């Protein structure tokens, strides 16, 4: 899915071979950013941040490089990419970067105070004991996985992380 997400920014105006390059780089970005989040103990169990934030950013920034030169019926330039020999792509890259910056600032202004407020009143996490026992057992009074997967479940949870160390 990361390759598909990476290609969204320019999917209607890039050649398939450029799509392969964009998707491959997107996959690498997702893998590396996911490892970084784990290293810094940022809790993202479904890897939404690597796929949507980091790969989505790559999607917006990669499009101006790989877009084909496209003209309308009158010969006027509609779009073109930096790697296809067009200076118009640099202007598009600047526009995309500006939109990304404004989007991130908007998100921080709205979600930042909301997240810190919810964290302050302690509604974003379960308590440490529930986390150690397993939320499925504490909240739903039963295991989320069948017993035949018990060995793999133990392996996944061999090093439980203290919820006080996690960044929300």
C-alpha positions in Angstrom: 0.0 0.0 0.0 2.9 2.4 0.5 3.8 2.2 -3.1 0.3 3.1 -4.1 0.2 5.9 -1.6 3.5 7.3 -2.9 2.2 7.4 -6.5 -1.1 9.3 -5.7 0.5 12.7 -6.2 1.3 12.3 -9.9 -0.6 9.1 -10.9 -2.5 10.7 -13.8 0.5 12.4 -15.3 3.5 10.0 -14.9 4.7 7.1 -17.0 4.4 3.6 -15.5 8.2 3.2 -15.1 8.3 6.5 -13.1 5.5 5.0 -11.0 7.7 2.0 -10.2 10.5 4.3 -9.1 8.2 6.5 -7.0 6.6 3.5 -5.4 9.9 1.8 -4.6 11.2 4.9 -2.9 7.9 5.2 -1.0 8.3 1.7 0.3 11.8 2.5 1.5 10.5 5.6 3.2 7.8 3.7 5.0 10.2 1.0 6.2 12.8 3.5 7.4 10.3 5.8 9.1 8.5 2.9 10.8 11.8 1.7 12.3 12.5 5.3 13.4 9.1 5.5 15.2 9.8 2.2 17.0 13.3 3.4 18.0 11.8 6.6 19.5 8.9 4.6 21.0 6.2 6.6 19.2 3.1 4.4 19.4 1.7 3.8 15.9 0.4 0.2 15.8 -0.9 0.3 12.3 2.0 2.4 10.8 -0.4 5.2 9.7 2.3 7.8 10.2 4.9 6.2 7.9 2.3 5.4 5.2 0.2 8.6 5.2 2.5 11.3 6.6 5.9 10.4 5.3 4.9 8.5 2.2 2.2 11.1 1.4 4.8 13.9 1.7 7.1 12.0 -0.7 4.1 11.7 -3.0 3.5 15.5 -3.1 7.2 16.3 -3.5 8.0 13.6 -6.1 5.2 14.6 -8.5 7.0 17.7 -9.9 10.0 15.7 -10.7 8.4 12.8 -12.6 5.4 14.4 -14.4 5.3 14.1 -18.2 5.2 17.2 -20.5 1.5 17.6 -21.3 0.0 20.3 -23.6 -3.6 21.1 -24.3 -5.1 21.1 -27.8 -3.7 24.7 -28.5 -0.2 23.7 -27.6 -0.2 25.5 -24.2 1.8 23.8 -21.5 -0.4 22.1 -18.9 2.3 20.4 -16.8 5.8 19.1 -17.0 8.4 17.6 -14.7 11.9 18.5 -13.7 13.3 15.2 -14.8 11.5 15.5 -18.1 13.4 18.7 -18.9 11.0 21.4 -17.8 11.6 24.4 -15.5 7.9 24.6 -14.7 8.4 21.6 -12.4 10.4 23.8 -10.0 7.5 26.1 -9.6 5.2 23.2 -8.9 7.7 21.8 -6.4 7.6 25.1 -4.5 3.8 25.2 -4.6 3.6 21.6 -3.3 6.1 22.3 -0.5 4.2 25.4 0.5 0.9 23.5 0.7 2.6 20.8 2.7 4.0 23.3 5.2 0.6 25.1 5.6 -1.1 21.7 6.0 1.3 20.6 8.7 1.0 24.0 10.5 -2.8 23.7 10.4 -2.8 20.1 11.8 -0.4 21.1 14.6 -2.6 24.1 15.5 -5.7 21.9 15.7 -4.6 18.5 16.7 -1.6 19.5 18.9 -3.6 21.2 21.7 -6.4 18.5 21.4 -3.8 15.6 21.8 -2.0 17.3 24.7 -5.3 18.1 26.4 -6.5 14.5 26.1 -3.1 13.2 27.3 -3.2 15.6 30.2 -6.5 14.2 31.4 -5.2 10.7 30.8 -7.8 9.4 28.4 -5.5 8.3 25.5 -3.9 5.3 27.1 -4.9 2.3 29.2 -3.1 1.9 32.6 0.2 0.1 32.8 -1.3 -3.1 34.4 -3.9 -3.4 31.5 -1.1 -3.0 29.0 1.0 -5.7 30.6 -1.8 -8.2 31.0 -3.1 -7.4 27.5 -5.9 -5.0 26.7 -7.9 -7.8 25.0 -8.0 -9.7 28.3 -8.7 -6.7 30.6 -11.2 -4.8 28.4 -12.9 -7.7 26.6 -12.3 -10.6 29.1 -10.8 -12.9 26.5 -7.9 -13.2 24.1 -7.9 -11.5 20.8 -6.0 -14.4 19.2 -6.7 -18.1 19.1 -4.5 -20.3 21.2 -2.7 -21.8 18.2 -1.0 -18.4 17.7 0.2 -18.3 21.4 3.9 -18.8 20.5 4.0 -16.0 18.0 2.1 -13.7 20.4 4.6 -14.3 23.2 7.4 -13.5 20.8 5.8 -10.2 19.8 5.3 -9.2 23.4 8.6 -10.4 24.7 9.7 -6.9 25.6 6.7 -4.9 26.8 7.1 -1.2 26.7 6.1 0.8 29.7 3.3 3.1 28.8 5.1 6.0 30.6 7.9 5.8 28.1 5.6 6.0 25.1 5.0 9.3 23.3 1.4 9.9 22.3 
